[in-house]
Each structure stands twice: as C-alpha cells, then as structure tokens.
Amino acid sequence: MRSPSWPRTSTRRPRDCSSYSHVERIVHGWRRMERLAETREAARQYAGRALHVAHDEDGSVVIRGRLTPEIGALLLRSNRPMRWL
C-alpha cells in the first residue's frame, strides 16, 4: 500500500523496501558469521583439550582432563561396561 506522500505516478520504490538481492546479502553474511563463530568455538575447544594422568599416594590412578564433546562422549560410552567396578 502506498503512503499518501508517495506520488501515484512515481515508479521509484520507497527506501525502506528491501530487494531480494539485499536480503540475500544479509542472509549470506549472517550464515558466514555463524560459520566463523562455529570454527572459532571448535578451535577454542581443540586448544583447550588436555589429559593429565597421575598416581596418588595410595597407588591409585588419578585422571583429570578436558576433552572435546565428541571425544568425551566416546570416553563415557566406552566406560559404561566398567561402571560396576
């Protein structure tokens, strides 16, 4: 719907209407930023991973670590049969 201030004979579009290519550029930029954020998060997780193994005074083994979510899930799944110990 045209506003009263917009002449009926004008073929120009109002400035606040977005063209398809403009919306496409915004969506493309948004997706690019999301990919960059995911890459940064994966790099941060990878850089922060660590595994420390030590022997306690009584001879028991102490394991402390920070793993990526995928590796942590694998470790937990592999230890399910040992939970009864």
C-alpha positions in Angstrom: 0.0 0.0 0.0 1.3 3.4 -0.9 1.6 6.2 1.6 -0.2 9.5 0.8 3.1 11.3 0.4 4.3 8.9 -2.3 3.1 10.2 -5.7 1.0 7.7 -7.6 2.9 8.3 -10.8 6.3 7.5 -9.3 8.0 4.3 -10.4 10.6 4.5 -7.6 10.3 2.2 -4.7 10.5 3.5 -1.1 13.9 3.3 0.5 12.7 1.1 3.3 11.7 -1.8 0.9 14.4 -4.4 0.6 15.1 -6.1 -2.6 15.7 -9.8 -2.9 19.4 -9.3 -3.5 19.7 -7.1 -0.4 18.0 -9.7 1.8 20.1 -12.4 0.1 23.3 -10.5 1.0 22.2 -10.1 4.6 21.4 -13.8 4.9 24.7 -14.8 3.3 26.6 -12.5 5.7 24.7 -13.9 8.7 25.5 -17.5 7.7 29.1 -16.6 7.1 29.4 -15.1 10.6 27.7 -18.2 12.1 30.3 -20.5 10.3 33.1 -18.3 11.6 31.8 -18.4 15.1 31.5 -22.2 14.9 35.0 -22.5 13.6 36.3 -20.3 16.4 34.5 -22.3 19.0 35.9 -25.6 17.6 39.4 -24.2 17.6 39.0 -23.0 21.2 37.8 -26.4 22.3 40.6 -28.1 20.5 43.2 -25.8 22.0 41.8 -26.2 25.5 41.8 -30.0 25.5 44.1 -31.7 28.0 44.6 -35.0 29.8 46.5 -35.4 33.0 47.3 -38.8 34.5 49.0 -39.2 37.8 49.4 -41.7 40.6 48.0 -40.9 44.0 49.8 -41.6 47.3 48.0 -44.9 47.7 48.9 -46.0 44.2 45.5 -45.3 42.6 45.5 -43.6 39.2 44.0 -40.1 39.0 42.8 -38.9 35.6 41.8 -35.3 35.0 41.1 -33.8 31.6 39.2 -31.6 29.3 38.1 -33.2 26.1 36.1 -32.1 23.0 32.4 -33.0 23.3 32.8 -35.8 20.7 35.8 -37.4 22.4 34.2 -37.0 25.8 31.1 -38.8 24.6 33.3 -41.7 23.2 35.1 -42.0 26.5 31.9 -42.1 28.5 30.3 -44.6 26.2 33.4 -46.8 26.3 33.4 -46.7 30.2 29.7 -47.8 30.6 30.6 -51.5 30.9 33.1 -50.6 33.7 30.6 -48.7 35.9 30.0 -51.8 38.1 33.7 -51.7 39.2 
